[in-house]
C-alpha cells in the first residue's frame, strides 16, 4: 500500500472517530463516487455507514415540546340592576299656619297637623297651642277642653287643662284621633270652656284619600 493511500485511510478513520464521539446523527449522506469493490474507500465507506446506523439507533427518540395552554379568561360578573324603592309620603298643606284669634280671650298659636291628607283609619294626634290673651288666670281645675261639633274622630270627648295659664301665658293640648274610613274632608271642633262661658273654639280639618 503506498503512502498516499495510507494517509487517506487515516483521515477517513479520524473523521469517523470524531463523528462517533459527538453522537450526532447524519441527516443526509453526500453523494460519493462508486468506489471499486474491495478497495480501501469501499471498506471505509461501509464502516462509516454502519457506525451512523448504530449511533442513530442509540440516540433517544425526540421528545415533543409541550404546548402552553393559555389560562382561562375571567368570566364577567353579571351586574345586578338596583330595584327602585317607592316611598309613599302623605302630603300636607304647603300654606304656613298663621296664628289667629280663637275667641275673646285666647289666640291659637300653633296647630299640628295642618290640613293633612291621610289614609283611611290612620291614627294621628292633633296638637293645639293656645295663648291666654285675657286678664284672668286660666285655672286648670276650672277649665276643660271639650269636643263641641264636627266629625267624631277622637277617643275622649273631654280633656282637662294640663296646667294653669296666666295672662299672656300658653298651654299645649294634645288629642289622639283616628281618620274616618271613607274618603272625604272632615273637621273636628273643640272648645275651651269654663263653668260659666266658652273662652275660645278651635278646630282641625283633614282629608282622607
Secondary structure, DSSP 8 states (H G I E B T S, - for coil): --HHHHHHHHHHHHHHHHHHHHT---S---------TTSHHHHHHHHHHHHHHHHHHHS--------------------------------B-SS----EE-SSSEEEEEEES-SBEE-TT-EEEEEEEEEE-SSS-B-TTT-EEEEEEE---BS-SEEE-SS-B-TT-EEEEEEEEE--SSSEEEEEEEEEE-SS-EEEEEEEEEEE-
